[in-house]
């Protein structure tokens, strides 16, 4: 009578290895499960992952041990005794054959790259003409000998002929250049221009002759004005979010007036074209010492300061922009989202609704804080008038 076989311990089990095609571990048939293979640690799966059992090609496990009469051994569907698994699964992603294949490709690619590099360097040195030798254009490299005027002229003509663009390049560049040139010719002097010359229909910016840094530099020379770089702390200890100049006038008994003029470049690039100039004023009055009319007058004077230093040599732009300010200021307090007013040159003047905040100071005295903000900016692409 045969006894049912028992799994032996790793030390007592005789091991005749056959390499697994998935993980490369030496395996042998599992006496406890027909068709299964175990490694030297009696493990049936590659790396312990049950999705990938050990597998040996064209080999099957041993016949099952003798069973008592009447005992049947269930077989997998559509599988005959002593047959291997009918549906082999792909190898483990990190199996040794895949690593070897990848290493072969890496070595081959590196060798090919080195060969190409050597060929390029050799070609440069071999094809480079020496001093005085003729080149492909029929000329020779310049030497220390003096050059005659006739030779200089011929070389200049040769270089000019070589630098001429092809017909395809001219055709590609003509639409952009012609559109931009037409826009600049029809626009008044100092009017907004495309921020990106390659996109004539994109956002608009101030001309390159007008920069925010020069604006603040001129304001800095005014009396009672202090300028700050982006990120620096102003007089109140607040970090400024844009480069700006600030003016503070104080009468400790009755009021304090604060004015700020700042600018913003396209996409906030430090060296980008100027796109927006902001004017902000704030008044603080004790016992309502400063009325709304006085705050509006203070905002108007600050706006004039910005215009004077923004266009110091263009009175027309200063005049039409101040007229746009008067129009938008008349409705700013009544309409929350007032439409910006467009100047004849194409700039937009907008405002934010004035904010009035009643509060008290440290001593408990009632005070009123009023804040006005205005902007002078070039229009965005969707704000450009339709020309058909």
C-alpha positions as CSV (number, residue, x, y, z in Angstrom):
1,X,0.0,0.0,0.0
2,X,1.4,3.4,-1.0
3,X,1.2,6.1,1.5
4,X,0.3,9.6,0.6
5,X,3.5,11.6,0.1
6,X,4.1,14.5,2.4
7,X,6.0,17.7,1.6
8,X,9.5,17.4,2.9
9,X,11.4,20.2,4.6
10,X,13.9,22.2,2.5
11,X,16.8,20.4,4.2
12,X,15.6,16.8,3.7
13,X,14.0,17.2,0.2
14,X,16.3,16.0,-2.7
15,X,16.5,18.8,-5.2
16,X,17.0,18.2,-8.9
17,X,16.8,21.7,-10.4
18,X,15.2,22.8,-13.7
19,X,15.3,26.5,-14.4
20,X,12.0,28.4,-14.4
21,X,11.4,30.2,-17.7
22,X,9.9,33.2,-15.9
23,X,12.2,34.0,-13.0
24,X,15.2,31.7,-13.7
25,X,15.0,30.1,-10.2
26,X,15.9,26.3,-10.1
27,X,12.6,24.4,-9.6
28,X,11.3,20.8,-9.5
29,X,7.9,19.2,-9.7
30,X,5.6,19.7,-6.7
31,X,4.7,16.3,-5.3
32,X,1.6,17.8,-3.6
33,X,0.1,19.5,-6.7
34,X,0.2,18.0,-10.2
35,X,1.4,20.4,-12.8
36,X,3.0,22.8,-10.3
37,X,6.7,23.5,-9.7
38,X,8.4,24.5,-6.5
39,X,11.8,26.2,-5.8
40,X,14.2,25.2,-3.1
41,X,12.1,27.0,-0.5
42,X,8.9,25.0,-1.6
43,X,7.6,28.2,-3.2
44,X,5.2,27.7,-6.2
45,X,5.3,31.3,-7.5
46,X,7.9,33.6,-8.9
47,X,8.8,36.1,-6.2
48,X,5.8,35.0,-4.2
49,X,3.4,36.6,-6.7
50,X,0.5,34.2,-7.2
51,X,-0.1,35.7,-10.6
52,X,3.1,34.1,-11.9
53,X,3.6,30.4,-10.9
54,X,6.8,28.7,-11.8
55,X,6.8,27.3,-15.3
56,X,9.0,24.9,-17.2
57,X,8.4,24.5,-21.0
58,X,7.5,21.1,-22.4
59,X,7.5,19.5,-19.0
60,X,4.8,18.4,-16.7
61,X,4.9,17.5,-13.0
62,X,5.0,13.9,-11.8
63,X,2.0,11.7,-11.7
64,X,-0.1,12.1,-8.6
65,X,0.7,9.7,-5.8
66,X,-1.4,6.5,-5.5
67,X,-4.8,7.2,-4.0
68,X,-7.2,4.8,-2.2
69,X,-9.7,3.0,-4.4
70,X,-12.6,5.1,-5.5
71,X,-10.6,8.4,-5.2
72,X,-10.5,10.6,-8.3
73,X,-8.1,13.4,-8.9
74,X,-9.8,16.5,-10.4
75,X,-8.1,17.8,-13.5
76,X,-8.3,21.4,-14.9
77,X,-10.8,21.8,-17.7
78,X,-9.6,20.8,-21.2
79,X,-6.3,19.4,-19.8
80,X,-5.1,15.8,-20.0
81,X,-3.0,14.1,-17.4
82,X,0.7,14.9,-17.5
83,X,0.0,18.0,-19.8
84,X,1.5,21.4,-19.2
85,X,-0.6,24.5,-18.5
86,X,-2.5,25.3,-21.7
87,X,-2.4,29.1,-21.3
88,X,1.1,30.3,-20.4
89,X,1.3,33.8,-19.0
90,X,3.8,36.4,-20.1
91,X,7.1,36.4,-18.3
92,X,7.6,38.6,-15.2
93,X,8.4,42.2,-16.2
94,X,11.8,42.1,-14.5
95,X,12.9,38.7,-15.7
96,X,16.5,38.1,-16.6
97,X,16.0,37.7,-20.3
98,X,14.3,41.2,-20.6
99,X,17.3,42.7,-18.7
100,X,19.8,41.1,-21.0
101,X,17.9,42.3,-24.1
102,X,17.7,45.9,-22.8
103,X,21.4,45.8,-21.9
104,X,22.2,44.6,-25.5
105,X,20.2,47.5,-27.0
106,X,21.7,50.1,-24.7
107,X,25.3,48.9,-25.5
108,X,24.5,48.8,-29.3
109,X,22.9,52.3,-29.2
110,X,25.9,53.8,-27.3
111,X,28.4,52.3,-29.7
112,X,26.4,53.6,-32.7
113,X,26.3,57.1,-31.2
114,X,30.1,57.1,-30.6
115,X,30.7,56.0,-34.2
116,X,28.5,58.8,-35.6
117,X,30.2,61.4,-33.4
118,X,33.6,60.3,-34.5
119,X,32.5,60.4,-38.2
120,X,31.2,63.9,-37.8
121,X,34.3,65.2,-36.1
122,X,36.6,63.5,-38.7
123,X,34.5,65.0,-41.5
124,X,34.8,68.5,-40.1
125,X,38.6,68.3,-39.9
126,X,39.0,66.7,-43.3
127,X,36.7,69.0,-45.2
128,X,37.9,72.2,-43.5
129,X,40.2,74.0,-46.0
130,X,43.5,75.3,-44.8
131,X,44.7,78.9,-44.9
132,X,44.8,80.1,-48.5
133,X,42.9,77.0,-49.9
134,X,39.8,77.6,-52.0
135,X,36.4,77.0,-50.4
136,X,33.2,75.7,-51.9
137,X,32.2,79.3,-52.8
138,X,35.4,79.8,-54.8
139,X,36.9,82.2,-52.3
140,X,39.8,81.7,-49.9
141,X,40.0,82.3,-46.1
142,X,41.2,85.7,-45.0
143,X,44.9,86.0,-44.3
144,X,47.0,88.7,-42.7
145,X,47.7,90.2,-46.1
146,X,46.0,93.6,-46.9
147,X,42.8,93.3,-48.9
148,X,42.1,95.4,-52.0
149,X,38.9,97.5,-52.1
150,X,37.7,95.5,-55.2
151,X,38.0,92.2,-53.2
152,X,36.1,93.6,-50.3
153,X,33.3,94.7,-52.5
154,X,33.1,91.3,-54.2
155,X,33.0,89.5,-50.8
156,X,30.2,91.8,-49.6
157,X,28.2,91.0,-52.7
158,X,28.8,87.3,-52.2
159,X,27.7,87.4,-48.6
160,X,24.6,89.5,-49.5
161,X,23.6,87.1,-52.2
162,X,24.1,84.1,-49.8
163,X,22.0,85.8,-47.0
164,X,19.0,86.4,-49.2
165,X,16.0,84.3,-48.0
166,X,14.4,81.7,-50.3
167,X,11.0,82.3,-51.9
168,X,9.3,80.0,-49.3
169,X,10.8,81.9,-46.4
170,X,9.7,85.2,-48.0
171,X,6.2,83.9,-48.5
172,X,6.0,82.7,-44.9
173,X,7.2,86.0,-43.4
174,X,5.2,88.3,-45.6
175,X,1.8,88.0,-43.9
176,X,3.1,88.7,-40.5
177,X,5.3,91.6,-41.5
178,X,2.7,93.1,-43.7
179,X,0.0,92.9,-41.1
180,X,2.2,94.4,-38.4
181,X,3.5,97.1,-40.7
182,X,-0.1,98.1,-41.7
183,X,-1.1,98.2,-38.0
184,X,1.8,100.4,-37.1
185,X,1.3,102.7,-40.1
186,X,-2.4,103.3,-39.4
187,X,-1.9,103.7,-35.6
188,X,-1.3,107.1,-34.1
189,X,2.2,107.9,-32.7
190,X,2.5,106.3,-29.2
191,X,-0.6,104.0,-29.7
192,X,-0.7,100.4,-28.4
193,X,1.3,97.9,-30.5
194,X,1.2,94.1,-30.5
195,X,3.0,92.7,-27.5
196,X,4.5,89.9,-29.7
197,X,5.6,91.0,-33.1
198,X,4.9,87.5,-34.4
199,X,1.3,87.7,-33.4
200,X,-0.1,91.0,-34.8
201,X,-3.6,90.1,-33.7
202,X,-2.7,89.3,-30.1
203,X,-2.7,91.4,-26.9
204,X,-1.5,95.0,-27.1
205,X,1.2,96.7,-25.1
206,X,2.8,100.1,-24.9
207,X,5.4,100.9,-27.5
208,X,9.0,99.8,-26.6
209,X,9.9,103.5,-26.2
210,X,7.8,103.6,-23.0
211,X,8.8,101.4,-20.1
212,X,7.6,101.2,-16.5
213,X,11.1,101.5,-15.1
214,X,11.6,104.9,-16.8
215,X,8.1,106.0,-15.6
216,X,9.0,105.3,-12.0
217,X,12.5,106.8,-12.3
218,X,10.9,110.1,-13.4
219,X,8.4,110.0,-10.6
220,X,11.1,109.2,-8.1
221,X,12.7,112.6,-8.8
222,X,9.5,114.4,-7.7
223,X,9.2,115.7,-4.1
224,X,7.8,113.4,-1.5
225,X,7.8,110.3,-3.7
226,X,9.6,107.0,-2.7
227,X,9.9,104.1,-5.1
228,X,10.1,100.4,-4.3
229,X,11.0,97.3,-6.2
230,X,8.6,94.3,-6.4
231,X,8.7,92.5,-3.0
232,X,10.2,95.4,-1.0
233,X,8.3,96.7,2.0
234,X,6.8,100.2,1.8
235,X,6.5,102.8,4.5
236,X,3.6,100.9,6.1
237,X,5.5,97.6,6.2
238,X,3.6,96.0,3.4
239,X,5.4,94.1,0.6
240,X,4.5,95.6,-2.7
241,X,3.2,93.2,-5.4
242,X,4.4,95.4,-8.3
243,X,7.2,98.0,-8.8
244,X,5.6,101.3,-7.5
245,X,6.2,104.8,-6.2
246,X,4.4,106.0,-3.2
247,X,3.7,109.5,-1.7
248,X,2.4,110.0,1.8
249,X,1.1,113.4,3.2
250,X,0.2,113.4,6.9
251,X,-1.5,115.9,9.2
252,X,-1.7,113.8,12.4
253,X,-4.5,115.9,13.8
254,X,-6.9,115.6,10.8
255,X,-5.9,113.4,7.9
256,X,-3.5,111.3,5.9
257,X,-3.2,111.0,2.2
258,X,-1.5,108.2,0.4
259,X,-0.9,107.9,-3.4
260,X,0.7,105.0,-5.3
261,X,1.6,104.7,-9.0
262,X,2.7,101.2,-10.2
263,X,3.1,99.3,-13.4
264,X,2.7,95.8,-14.8
265,X,4.6,94.2,-17.7
266,X,3.2,91.6,-20.1
267,X,2.9,88.3,-18.2
268,X,4.8,90.1,-15.3
269,X,8.1,89.7,-17.1
270,X,10.7,91.9,-15.7
271,X,12.0,92.9,-19.1
272,X,8.7,92.5,-21.0
273,X,6.8,95.2,-22.7
274,X,4.7,97.6,-20.6
275,X,1.0,96.6,-20.5
276,X,-0.7,98.4,-17.6
277,X,-0.2,101.5,-15.3
278,X,-2.2,101.7,-12.1
279,X,-3.0,104.7,-9.9
280,X,-4.3,104.2,-6.4
281,X,-5.2,106.8,-3.7
282,X,-6.3,106.5,-0.2
283,X,-7.4,109.1,2.3
284,X,-8.0,108.8,6.0
285,X,-9.9,111.6,7.7
286,X,-10.6,112.1,11.4
287,X,-14.3,112.7,12.1
288,X,-15.0,112.6,8.4
289,X,-12.5,115.4,7.9
290,X,-11.9,114.5,4.3
291,X,-15.0,114.4,2.1
292,X,-15.6,112.2,-0.9
293,X,-15.2,115.2,-3.2
294,X,-11.7,115.9,-1.6
295,X,-10.7,112.3,-2.2
296,X,-11.8,112.5,-5.8
297,X,-9.8,115.7,-6.3
298,X,-6.8,114.0,-4.8
299,X,-7.2,111.1,-7.2
300,X,-7.4,113.5,-10.1
301,X,-4.1,115.2,-9.2
302,X,-2.4,111.8,-8.8
303,X,-3.7,110.8,-12.2
304,X,-2.2,113.9,-13.7
305,X,1.2,113.0,-12.1
306,X,1.1,109.6,-13.8
307,X,0.2,111.1,-17.2
308,X,3.0,113.7,-16.9
309,X,5.7,111.1,-16.5
310,X,4.1,108.5,-18.7
311,X,4.0,110.7,-21.8
312,X,6.3,113.7,-21.0
313,X,6.6,114.5,-24.7
314,X,3.1,113.7,-26.1
315,X,0.5,116.2,-25.0
316,X,-2.2,114.6,-27.3
317,X,-2.0,111.3,-25.4
318,X,-2.1,113.1,-22.1
319,X,-5.1,115.1,-23.0
320,X,-7.2,112.3,-24.5
321,X,-6.4,110.0,-21.6
322,X,-7.4,112.7,-19.0
323,X,-10.7,113.1,-20.9
324,X,-11.3,109.3,-20.6
325,X,-10.5,109.5,-16.9
326,X,-13.2,112.2,-16.4
327,X,-15.8,110.0,-18.2
328,X,-15.1,106.9,-16.2
329,X,-14.8,108.7,-12.9
330,X,-18.2,110.2,-13.4
331,X,-19.9,106.8,-13.3
332,X,-17.4,104.8,-11.2
333,X,-19.2,105.4,-7.9
334,X,-22.6,104.6,-9.4
335,X,-21.9,101.5,-11.6
336,X,-20.1,98.5,-10.0
337,X,-18.7,97.2,-13.3
338,X,-18.3,100.3,-15.3
339,X,-17.1,99.8,-18.9
340,X,-13.6,101.1,-19.6
341,X,-13.4,104.2,-21.7
342,X,-11.3,103.9,-24.9
343,X,-9.1,106.8,-26.0
344,X,-8.8,107.8,-29.7
345,X,-5.3,106.3,-29.7
346,X,-6.6,102.9,-28.4
347,X,-5.8,102.9,-24.7
348,X,-8.4,101.9,-22.1
349,X,-9.0,103.8,-18.8
350,X,-10.9,101.9,-16.2
351,X,-11.7,102.3,-12.5
352,X,-12.7,100.2,-9.5
353,X,-15.6,101.3,-7.4
354,X,-14.5,103.6,-4.5
355,X,-14.4,101.9,-1.1
356,X,-15.5,103.8,2.0
357,X,-14.6,102.3,5.4
358,X,-15.7,103.9,8.7
359,X,-13.5,102.8,11.6
360,X,-11.7,104.1,14.7
361,X,-8.1,104.8,15.5
362,X,-6.1,103.5,18.4
363,X,-7.5,106.2,20.7
364,X,-11.1,105.3,19.7
365,X,-11.6,108.4,17.5
366,X,-13.9,107.8,14.5
367,X,-12.1,108.0,11.2
368,X,-13.2,107.4,7.6
369,X,-10.9,105.6,5.0
370,X,-11.6,106.1,1.3
371,X,-9.8,104.3,-1.5
372,X,-9.9,104.9,-5.3
373,X,-8.1,102.9,-8.0
374,X,-7.7,103.6,-11.7
375,X,-5.8,101.9,-14.6
376,X,-4.4,102.9,-17.9
377,X,-3.7,99.9,-20.0
378,X,-3.4,98.6,-23.5
379,X,-6.3,96.4,-24.7
380,X,-6.3,92.7,-24.8
381,X,-6.9,90.9,-28.1
382,X,-10.6,90.3,-27.4
383,X,-11.0,94.1,-26.7
384,X,-9.7,95.2,-30.1
385,X,-12.3,96.8,-32.4
386,X,-13.5,94.5,-35.2
387,X,-12.2,95.8,-38.5
388,X,-13.9,93.3,-40.8
